[in-house]
Amino acid sequence: MTRVQNDTASRLVAELKAGRLTPESLSQGLAEIAAGGRRQDLLFLQARSTGLTAGLVGMALLEDGELAEGPFDPDDWPYRNVLEAIRDGWRVISFPSKAPLVPDDDLCGLGFEFVLERWR
């Protein structure tokens, strides 16, 4: 077991001895132990096409359980395309659907969404 897993198990035992262990805290603690104490972050990138180097038209980030849209100004986004995010350690877990495809000049909505993850 990792240090985080041991700390979580110790916390659960202490809560049990103190009579404060609830079904919710037990479930959460067991999930933390199963995940090795790591957290999953998700990065949602909307691109102009299905290509990894296509320019981005939108982004959102789920980090530490908090969902946040990226900065309003695209110049302030951490990545210019999906490939940059991959090179920074993000893993693609969902590629955009290719059907139905529309021409770039007819693009509406948020574009082609890639979902990436990282574990910390």
C-alpha positions in Angstrom: 0.0 0.0 0.0 1.1 3.6 -0.7 1.5 6.2 2.0 -1.8 7.8 0.9 -3.6 4.5 1.1 -2.2 3.8 4.6 -3.1 7.3 5.7 -6.7 6.8 4.4 -7.0 3.4 6.2 -5.7 4.9 9.4 -8.2 7.8 9.2 -11.1 5.3 8.6 -10.0 3.2 11.7 -9.8 6.4 13.8 -13.3 7.4 12.6 -14.6 4.0 13.5 -13.1 4.0 17.0 -14.5 7.5 17.6 -17.9 6.4 16.4 -17.8 9.0 13.5 -17.6 6.5 10.6 -20.5 7.0 8.3 -21.4 4.9 5.2 -20.5 7.9 3.1 -17.1 8.4 4.6 -16.4 4.7 4.4 -17.4 4.6 0.7 -15.2 7.6 0.0 -12.3 6.2 1.9 -12.5 2.8 0.1 -12.7 4.6 -3.2 -9.5 6.6 -2.3 -7.7 3.4 -1.3 -8.8 1.6 -4.5 -7.6 4.6 -6.6 -4.2 4.6 -4.8 -4.9 8.0 -3.4 -4.7 9.6 -6.8 -7.1 12.0 -8.4 -8.3 12.1 -12.0 -8.4 15.4 -13.8 -10.3 15.7 -17.1 -9.5 18.2 -19.9 -12.2 18.8 -22.5 -10.8 20.3 -25.7 -13.0 21.3 -28.6 -11.1 21.4 -31.9 -11.8 22.6 -35.4 -11.4 19.0 -36.8 -10.5 15.5 -35.6 -6.8 16.1 -36.2 -4.5 16.3 -33.2 -2.9 19.5 -34.4 -6.2 21.3 -35.3 -6.7 24.6 -33.6 -8.9 24.8 -30.5 -12.3 26.5 -30.3 -13.1 25.7 -26.7 -11.9 24.1 -23.5 -13.0 23.1 -20.0 -11.1 21.5 -17.1 -12.2 19.3 -14.3 -9.5 19.6 -11.7 -9.7 18.5 -8.0 -13.4 17.9 -8.5 -14.0 21.5 -9.7 -15.2 22.2 -13.3 -13.9 25.4 -14.8 -14.0 26.7 -18.3 -10.7 27.9 -19.6 -9.7 31.5 -19.7 -12.0 33.6 -21.9 -9.2 34.7 -24.2 -7.9 31.7 -26.3 -4.4 33.3 -26.2 -4.4 32.4 -22.5 -5.3 28.8 -22.9 -2.6 26.4 -21.8 -2.6 24.5 -25.1 -3.1 25.5 -28.8 -4.1 21.9 -29.9 -4.6 18.4 -28.5 -1.0 17.3 -29.4 0.4 20.0 -27.0 -1.7 18.6 -24.2 -0.6 15.0 -24.9 3.0 16.2 -24.9 2.3 17.8 -21.5 1.2 14.4 -20.0 -2.5 14.3 -20.8 -3.9 11.0 -22.2 -6.7 11.0 -24.7 -9.6 8.8 -23.4 -12.2 9.9 -25.9 -11.8 11.0 -29.5 -14.5 13.0 -31.3 -17.1 11.2 -33.4 -16.5 11.6 -37.1 -20.1 11.4 -38.1 -21.6 13.7 -39.2 -18.7 15.7 -40.4 -19.3 19.3 -41.7 -16.9 21.5 -43.6 -14.7 23.8 -41.4 -16.3 26.9 -42.8 -19.7 25.6 -41.8 -18.6 24.7 -38.2 -21.2 25.4 -35.6 -21.3 24.6 -31.9 -18.2 23.8 -30.0 -16.4 21.6 -32.6 -14.9 18.2 -32.2 -14.5 17.3 -28.5 -11.5 15.4 -27.2 -11.5 14.2 -23.6 -8.2 13.8 -21.9 -7.2 12.7 -18.5 -4.3 12.8 -16.1 -3.9 11.2 -12.7 -2.2 13.0 -9.8 
